[in-house]
Structure formats: C-alpha cells, structure tokens
Amino acid sequence: MSDDATETLAQFAATLRYDDLPERVREHCKDLLLDALACALAGHQGEETHQIAALADALAQSTEASVIGGGSLSLAGATLLNGYLITATTMCDVHRPIMTHVTPEVVPPALAIAEREGNSGRDLLVALAAGFEVTTRIGVGLDYPEFRKRGWHGPGVLGPFGAAAAVGRLLGFDAETMARAFGLAGSQAAGTFAAWGTPTVKFHQCRGALSGLMAALLAEQKFVATREFLTAKDGGLFNTYANGGRLDLAVGDLGKRWELEQIDLRLWPSASLMQGMNGALFDVLSQGAIDPAAIKSVRVALSPMAFNMHGTLPRYKGKFEALISGHYTAAVILHDRALTLAEFEPTRYDDPKLRRFAEHQVVISADPSLSITQTVVEVEMADGKIRSVRSDHPKGSFQNPLSRKEVEDKFRVYAKGRLPAPVIEEVIASVNALENLPSVSALMDMLSPTTAKRDAA
C-alpha cells in the first residue's frame, strides 16, 4: 500500500472483496441498509421533503433511477432526494465519534448505480462496506475535536468520500481512479454548523451523496485530480479542516479493525444525542404507571455538547425544532408513553398542555462530568417521590445495539401505507440475504412500485 493516506484508502476501497468482510461486518451493513430504507420511507412525511423533491425533479428530466417509496428521477435527482428522505425525519444512523450521519450519503448513490449497472446484492454489500468504512476512517483521521472547533459539519465534508468509494467500487475502479475520485470528492467537501437549527443541516447530507456521485462519475471519465487530497500540505483535508489529522486512525489496521461497526442506529425519531434521554425516560415509565398530571418536574442532565444542541429549546417552533428539542421530547414521552412520527405532527407538538409542560416542568442542564452519550433523568412527583435513571449507552449504540428484529420492526412501521404488506416482508427477506440477491434492480422495484413510477413520470 502507498505511504499516502488517500492512496491507501483508495486501494482499500478498490480492492475490497466480499470474503474480506467478517460476518459481523456484513450483518451490520445489512442493518444499516434496512434502517436507511425505513428512514427513507418515513422521510416522505418530512416537513421540507416536497422542497427537495422539487429541486431533485429540476436537476434533469430523465427517469432512470428509482425513488425509495415510489417514483423515478434522474441519477442525480434520485440520489439527492433519496439522501434527503433518509435524513428527513431525524432518525437515521450516526457515527458518534465524529457526529456524522453516514447512510444518507453512501446508500443513495450506491443504490442508483447498482440499479443502473445491474449489480448484484453481493456487489452492493461490498460497496456499502467500502463507503461506510472510508467515511468513518477519514472522519476519525481528521481528529474530530479539532475539526469541530473550526465549525465543520461532518456529513457534507466526509460524505462525498464515502459516496465516491461506494460508487467507484460498483464501477470497478482501480486504485488510481479511486484516488482521483477522492480528490474530486474533497474538492466538494463543505458544510458548517452555522446551519444548525435549520433543515440545511440535513441538506448537507443529501448534497454529500450527490457530490460523491459526481466525483466518481467524473473520475470514470479520467478527469485529472490530485491523488493525495487528504494529506496535501497546501489545502489538504487533514491540514486545512483540522490540525494535520491522525493518520494512524485513518489507515491503522485497515481491513482488520472496522470503524463502520461504530455507526449507531436510532430506535426513535429525534436527535441522535437525545437517544440516551429517550431510553432513560422509557426506563422510568417501565418502573410503573405515571400520571403526567402528578409530575412536579423532570430534570435532565446532558453532556455540554448535547445540552448546547438540544437543551435550549423549551419554546420550539415547528416540526424540526420539536425533533431537536429535549424539552418537548421529554414531555411527549411522559404523556404518550411513545415516540413515533405521530408525536411530531402539529396536532401533537402544538398542544397547549404539552407546550406548558415542556417549558415549565422540564429542566435541562449541562453536566461536564457526562460523556457525549451519557444522560441522567430524574422525574419528581408531586408527593416528593423521585424516579431516577442513568443511561451510559443509548439503545442502538455499538455497546447496546438494536437486534435485527428491532430494525425489521422499524422498517415495518414506516413502510406501512407506502408498500403492500407482502412487499414489506419481501424487502426484509431480500436485505437479510443480500449476498444472494441476483440484481439490485429487483430490490428497487419492490421499494418503488411501478404504479407510483408511472404516476411520477
């Protein structure tokens, strides 16, 4: 392998084979794919989805690529829209060490190219593993704390590399072409936390998917680009976006230690750093029935980062702010004993009683002693009794993973009403046995019914 990190990762992605993937890695990639498909089907309920759909439709007038949930668009349009669908309702994956959602960038272009090229499910599985690993390896190699200090947001910066890796693997790139694809991906790496609190943070993800697609397709045309983008002294990613990076983390034990295993899933809609709080509140409810009217106060301690992102919205506006408001989410869990997309509809989050409870009875504070994933919840009743739960590892994390059945059930919940019941089970079976699927086109036909495609054409 090359001494340069870019070329080392390019060679890894270009030469990765199915037999190189440990069984646990294959199965986690299947979990990530099925979860991404569930999120995409739910994404049709997203508040801004119609706006991204209009943009995607305007990119080109061809209809060769399927939209998850129905319809077809151009290669670029489907990649952009499917990327947004996965992230639209704030319940897709997250790689917590780099605070980056990975599937919205990697899965859509991989599906679009695999459908177009007639790739097999095994080809797709390898491509996804390559894309997930490249994204997360570059992310940890950046030295995330330094990267974050500069205000960068991971999906738009890192996602193009993973998307390019997945597409390049499906197109059979050699290591040199893959490295040039990474150079073109890096030239589009952008997105900062100035967008936080607005839907633009989700646009970073689908734009990252499109950027990676364009990078790979341009590299396929032998377009000249640097093959040392990550470590170039003048303008290289590690030197410009951070302080030189951690090359040992980017390429150390590559193919032996799989960083993609650290990609977490979310059982509930709402922000990734609130998943521990959600689980703790459900644990409180499991201790016995609670009358919300008898609750005096709810005290939630979050890490400073989680507090800054989710602890300052006692008065939220609209669906997106409700999804990232710890105050509202705590209030609605205790009142509804549930947390689905139904809890993030206007009829629920605009309920005056819930708004009063969120603003006046939920108190959120920052505790510097807590790690980014840790949460402590105390529910004090009017009679003075307190129920307290501490969460160290949220449900869906590497240390507390979702079972395959839980991922399947999530898919069933959000596929219902968009896909026929027999098709839902067929999709689940196809993903579970992805390495035996003759053609990804068959999967996309299930996910994008013909009648919906015809209506959209």
Order of alpha helices (4+ residues) and beta strands (2+ residues): alpha-alpha-alpha-beta-beta-alpha-beta-alpha-alpha-alpha-alpha-alpha-alpha-alpha-alpha-beta-alpha-beta-alpha-alpha-alpha-alpha-alpha-beta-beta-beta-alpha-alpha-alpha-alpha
